Amino acid sequence: MSSVSVPSPQAGHAAPAASSALPSYSAREELANSITHGVGIVLAIAGLAVLVAFSTLNGDVWHIVSCAVFGAAMILCYTASTLYHSVSGERLRQVFRTLDHSAIFLLIAGTYTPFMLVSLRGPWGWSLFVLIWTLAIAGIVLRLTLRGRLHGLVVALYVAMGWVAIIAIQPLLARLGGGGLALLAAGGLAYTGGVVFYKWRRLPYNHAIWHGFVLLGSALHFFAVLFYVIPWPATGVSA
């Protein structure tokens, strides 16, 4: 996931240039950026396998499909980010930067999918499902149209989409329970808290730190889906 800061010859990080310009990092920073989300790819693949396996064992087609969407969105997002921070050449980096930013919208919508189609479904679930995927598509179109300009607007849309679920907090609490809702909220806080480091452009390795918060958010949402969306058979022994 890319940043918009551009280093200056006088300091490690200076005021950003035009938002459409490619950011620049030191070699060590870029290595850290690549490794953090390279790890994310591996974890996302493993997470997808785990979610689909347990959905197949304990759930139904709704669990399987929605978890597959969530897992695929994680893989796409972390892959786009890793490629963007790994490739060289301005034109290629521009392509992967656009894919990176677009994949964030898909990650947000993909994360919502199991909660909307399994936990809620019904009027609440379908309404929010349509809303969040419409916003994701609109966000991608906006990113392609702006070509990197007004990036702050795109970031604001990421955050707003991430907290849309708050309007359904009561039905989510009823379906997920306190533990599931806590994991869901904690994941959102991890993503939102990471934005502080994403925007802290003068901090060395700020982008790798941001990546760490993204990994944490994904992990928390993964466990929310695994333990509170996918059904688990009763373990008690009847008398």
C-alpha positions as CSV (number, residue, x, y, z in Angstrom):
1,M,0.0,0.0,0.0
2,S,1.7,3.1,-1.2
3,S,2.4,6.4,0.5
4,V,2.7,9.9,-1.0
5,S,5.8,11.3,0.6
6,V,8.9,12.2,-1.4
7,P,12.3,12.4,0.2
8,S,14.4,15.6,-0.4
9,P,18.2,15.8,-0.9
10,Q,18.5,17.7,2.5
11,A,16.5,15.3,4.7
12,G,15.2,11.7,5.0
13,H,11.6,12.8,4.3
14,A,10.5,16.2,3.1
15,A,7.2,17.7,2.3
16,P,5.4,15.7,-0.3
17,A,5.3,16.7,-3.9
18,A,2.2,16.6,-6.0
19,S,0.1,13.7,-5.0
20,S,0.2,12.1,-8.4
21,A,4.0,11.8,-8.2
22,L,5.5,8.5,-7.3
23,P,6.8,8.3,-3.7
24,S,10.4,7.5,-3.1
25,Y,11.9,5.4,-0.2
26,S,15.4,4.4,0.7
27,A,16.4,0.9,-0.3
28,R,16.1,-0.4,3.2
29,E,12.7,1.2,3.7
30,E,11.5,-0.3,0.4
31,L,12.8,-3.7,1.4
32,A,10.8,-3.4,4.7
33,N,7.8,-2.4,2.8
34,S,8.0,-5.4,0.5
35,I,8.8,-7.9,3.2
36,T,5.9,-6.8,5.5
37,H,3.3,-7.4,2.9
38,G,5.1,-10.3,1.4
39,V,4.5,-12.0,4.7
40,G,0.9,-10.8,4.3
41,I,0.5,-12.8,1.1
42,V,1.6,-16.0,2.8
43,L,-0.6,-15.4,5.8
44,A,-3.6,-14.5,3.5
45,I,-3.2,-17.7,1.5
46,A,-3.1,-19.7,4.7
47,G,-6.0,-17.8,6.1
48,L,-8.1,-18.4,3.0
49,A,-7.4,-22.2,3.2
50,V,-8.3,-22.3,6.9
51,L,-11.6,-20.3,6.4
52,V,-12.7,-22.3,3.4
53,A,-11.8,-25.6,5.1
54,F,-13.8,-24.9,8.2
55,S,-16.6,-23.4,6.2
56,T,-16.8,-26.6,4.2
57,L,-16.8,-28.7,7.4
58,N,-19.2,-26.7,9.5
59,G,-21.0,-24.2,7.3
60,D,-22.9,-24.0,4.1
61,V,-22.4,-22.4,0.7
62,W,-22.9,-18.9,2.1
63,H,-19.9,-19.4,4.5
64,I,-17.7,-20.9,1.8
65,V,-18.4,-18.2,-0.8
66,S,-18.2,-15.2,1.5
67,C,-15.0,-16.5,3.2
68,A,-13.5,-17.1,-0.3
69,V,-14.2,-13.5,-1.2
70,F,-12.6,-12.3,2.0
71,G,-9.5,-14.4,1.6
72,A,-9.1,-13.6,-2.1
73,A,-9.4,-9.9,-1.3
74,M,-6.6,-10.2,1.3
75,I,-4.4,-12.0,-1.2
76,L,-5.0,-9.5,-3.9
77,C,-4.4,-6.5,-1.6
78,Y,-1.1,-7.9,-0.2
79,T,0.1,-9.0,-3.6
80,A,-0.6,-5.6,-5.2
81,S,1.2,-3.9,-2.3
82,T,4.2,-6.2,-2.4
83,L,4.6,-5.9,-6.2
84,Y,4.3,-2.1,-6.0
85,H,7.1,-1.9,-3.5
86,S,9.3,-4.5,-5.3
87,V,9.3,-3.5,-8.9
88,S,11.5,-0.8,-10.5
89,G,10.7,1.5,-13.4
90,E,8.4,4.4,-13.2
91,R,5.7,3.2,-15.6
92,L,5.5,-0.2,-13.9
93,R,5.4,1.3,-10.5
94,Q,2.6,3.6,-11.5
95,V,0.5,0.6,-12.7
96,F,1.1,-1.3,-9.5
97,R,0.4,1.8,-7.4
98,T,-3.0,2.2,-9.0
99,L,-3.7,-1.5,-8.5
100,D,-2.5,-1.2,-4.8
101,H,-4.9,1.7,-4.1
102,S,-7.7,0.0,-5.9
103,A,-7.2,-3.3,-4.0
104,I,-7.7,-1.5,-0.7
105,F,-11.3,-0.8,-1.7
106,L,-11.7,-4.5,-2.5
107,L,-10.2,-5.5,0.8
108,I,-12.6,-3.4,2.7
109,A,-15.6,-4.7,0.8
110,G,-14.3,-8.3,0.9
111,T,-13.9,-8.0,4.7
112,Y,-17.5,-6.9,5.1
113,T,-18.8,-9.8,3.0
114,P,-18.9,-12.7,5.5
115,F,-20.5,-10.4,8.1
116,M,-23.1,-9.1,5.8
117,L,-24.0,-12.3,3.9
118,V,-23.7,-14.7,6.8
119,S,-24.0,-12.9,10.2
120,L,-26.7,-10.4,9.1
121,R,-28.1,-11.4,5.7
122,G,-31.7,-10.2,5.6
123,P,-32.5,-6.5,5.1
124,W,-29.5,-5.2,7.1
125,G,-27.0,-7.6,5.5
126,W,-28.1,-7.2,1.9
127,S,-28.4,-3.4,2.2
128,L,-24.9,-3.0,3.7
129,F,-23.5,-5.5,1.2
130,V,-24.8,-3.5,-1.8
131,L,-23.8,-0.2,-0.2
132,I,-20.2,-1.3,0.6
133,W,-19.6,-2.9,-2.8
134,T,-21.1,0.1,-4.6
135,L,-18.7,2.4,-2.6
136,A,-15.8,0.1,-3.4
137,I,-16.5,0.2,-7.2
138,A,-17.1,4.0,-7.0
139,G,-13.8,4.4,-5.1
140,I,-11.9,2.4,-7.7
141,V,-13.4,4.6,-10.5
142,L,-12.6,7.7,-8.5
143,R,-8.9,6.5,-8.0
144,L,-8.6,5.8,-11.8
145,T,-10.2,9.1,-12.7
146,L,-8.1,11.2,-10.3
147,R,-4.9,9.4,-11.3
148,G,-3.3,9.9,-7.8
149,R,-4.6,13.5,-7.3
150,L,-6.6,14.3,-4.2
151,H,-5.2,11.2,-2.5
152,G,-6.4,12.5,0.9
153,L,-10.0,12.2,-0.4
154,V,-9.3,8.6,-1.3
155,V,-7.9,7.9,2.1
156,A,-10.9,9.5,3.7
157,L,-13.2,7.2,1.7
158,Y,-11.2,4.2,2.9
159,V,-11.7,5.2,6.5
160,A,-15.4,6.1,6.0
161,M,-16.1,2.7,4.3
162,G,-14.3,0.9,7.1
163,W,-16.7,2.3,9.7
164,V,-20.0,2.0,7.8
165,A,-20.8,-1.1,9.9
166,I,-21.3,1.2,12.9
167,I,-24.9,1.9,11.7
168,A,-25.6,-1.8,12.2
169,I,-24.0,-2.2,15.6
170,Q,-27.1,-3.5,17.3
171,P,-27.9,-6.3,14.9
172,L,-24.2,-7.2,14.7
173,L,-23.9,-7.4,18.4
174,A,-27.0,-9.6,18.5
175,R,-25.5,-12.0,15.9
176,L,-21.8,-11.9,16.8
177,G,-21.9,-11.4,20.5
178,G,-19.5,-9.2,22.5
179,G,-16.4,-11.1,21.5
180,G,-17.1,-11.1,17.8
181,L,-18.0,-7.4,17.8
182,A,-14.9,-6.6,19.9
183,L,-12.6,-8.3,17.3
184,L,-14.4,-6.5,14.5
185,A,-14.0,-3.1,16.1
186,A,-10.4,-3.8,17.1
187,G,-9.6,-4.6,13.5
188,G,-11.1,-1.3,12.4
189,L,-9.1,0.5,15.1
190,A,-5.9,-1.1,13.9
191,Y,-6.5,0.0,10.3
192,T,-7.5,3.5,11.5
193,G,-4.7,3.9,13.9
194,G,-2.2,2.9,11.2
195,V,-3.3,5.9,9.2
196,V,-1.4,8.0,11.7
197,F,1.9,6.4,10.7
198,Y,0.8,6.3,7.0
199,K,0.6,10.1,7.1
200,W,3.7,10.6,9.3
201,R,5.9,11.0,6.4
202,R,9.0,12.2,8.2
203,L,9.2,9.1,10.4
204,P,11.7,6.6,9.1
205,Y,10.0,3.3,8.0
206,N,6.6,4.9,8.5
207,H,5.2,3.0,5.7
208,A,6.4,-0.4,6.9
209,I,4.9,0.5,10.3
210,W,1.6,1.2,8.5
211,H,1.9,-2.2,6.8
212,G,2.2,-3.8,10.3
213,F,-1.1,-2.1,11.4
214,V,-2.8,-3.4,8.2
215,L,-1.6,-6.9,9.0
216,L,-2.9,-6.6,12.5
217,G,-6.3,-5.4,11.3
218,S,-6.5,-8.3,8.8
219,A,-5.6,-10.8,11.5
220,L,-8.2,-9.5,13.9
221,H,-10.9,-9.7,11.3
222,F,-9.7,-13.2,10.3
223,F,-10.3,-14.4,13.8
224,A,-13.6,-12.7,14.0
225,V,-14.8,-14.6,10.9
226,L,-13.2,-17.9,12.0
227,F,-14.7,-17.9,15.5
228,Y,-17.8,-15.8,15.2
229,V,-19.1,-16.2,11.6
230,I,-18.3,-19.8,10.8
231,P,-20.4,-22.1,13.0
232,W,-18.6,-24.5,15.3
233,P,-20.1,-27.8,16.5
234,A,-21.0,-28.0,20.2
235,T,-18.2,-29.6,22.2
236,G,-20.2,-30.5,25.3
237,V,-21.0,-34.1,26.1
238,S,-24.6,-34.8,26.8
239,A,-25.4,-36.9,29.9
